[in-house]
Amino acid sequence: MVSDTLSRMETDKVRENRLRRMAARQGFRLTANGRRDPLARDYANRYSIEPGPSGLTLDEAEAWLNAPPAGRSDGERQ
C-alpha cells in the first residue's frame, strides 16, 4: 500500500512537471497550493494557473491548458 502511494506521488509529480512546461510554453505559470505531505490533515493538491484560474485539481489544470484559448474561463473556480 505504501509503495502504491509512493508510485502515485511520483506519477503525479512527473505529470505536474509536464503541465508546468506546457503552461510555460503558453505564457502561463502553474503553481501548487497547499500541503505536499499526503499524511497531513490539511493535505490537498490544488493548483493555480497565473494569470488564470486557481483552486484546480491536476485534472482540471490539464483540461484548462488543453482547451482552446477561446474556450477558457479566466475566472476563479467556485
C-alpha positions in Angstrom: 0.0 0.0 0.0 2.8 2.4 0.8 4.5 1.6 -2.5 1.3 2.3 -4.3 1.1 5.8 -2.6 4.7 6.5 -3.5 4.2 5.3 -7.1 1.2 7.6 -7.4 3.1 10.6 -5.9 5.9 10.0 -8.4 3.5 9.7 -11.3 1.7 12.9 -10.2 5.0 14.8 -9.9 6.0 13.8 -13.5 2.6 14.9 -14.7 2.8 18.1 -12.8 6.2 18.9 -14.3 4.8 18.2 -17.8 1.9 20.6 -17.1 4.3 23.2 -15.8 6.3 23.1 -19.1 3.0 23.2 -21.1 1.9 26.2 -19.1 5.2 28.0 -19.7 5.1 27.4 -23.4 1.7 29.1 -23.4 2.8 32.1 -21.3 1.3 30.9 -18.0 2.7 29.6 -14.8 1.4 26.6 -12.9 1.9 26.8 -9.2 0.9 24.3 -6.4 -1.1 25.4 -3.4 -1.4 23.7 0.0 0.5 20.9 1.7 2.5 18.4 -0.2 2.5 15.7 2.5 -0.4 13.3 1.8 -0.4 12.3 5.5 -1.0 15.9 6.7 -4.5 16.7 7.9 -4.9 19.7 5.5 -3.3 17.9 2.5 -4.8 19.0 -0.8 -3.3 19.2 -4.2 -4.7 22.4 -5.7 -3.1 24.4 -8.4 -3.2 27.9 -9.8 -2.5 29.0 -13.3 -1.2 32.5 -13.4 -2.8 34.5 -14.8 -5.9 32.5 -14.8 -8.0 30.2 -12.5 -7.0 28.9 -9.1 -8.1 26.1 -6.8 -7.8 23.5 -9.6 -7.1 19.8 -9.3 -4.4 18.5 -11.6 -7.0 17.1 -14.0 -8.8 20.5 -14.1 -5.5 22.3 -14.7 -4.6 19.9 -17.6 -8.1 20.4 -19.1 -7.8 24.2 -18.9 -4.3 24.2 -20.5 -5.5 21.8 -23.3 -8.7 23.9 -24.0 -8.6 26.3 -27.0 -7.9 29.9 -25.8 -11.4 31.0 -26.8 -13.0 28.3 -24.6 -11.0 29.1 -21.4 -12.6 30.7 -18.4 -10.1 33.0 -16.6 -12.2 33.4 -13.5 -11.6 31.6 -10.3 -13.2 28.3 -9.7 -16.2 28.4 -7.3 
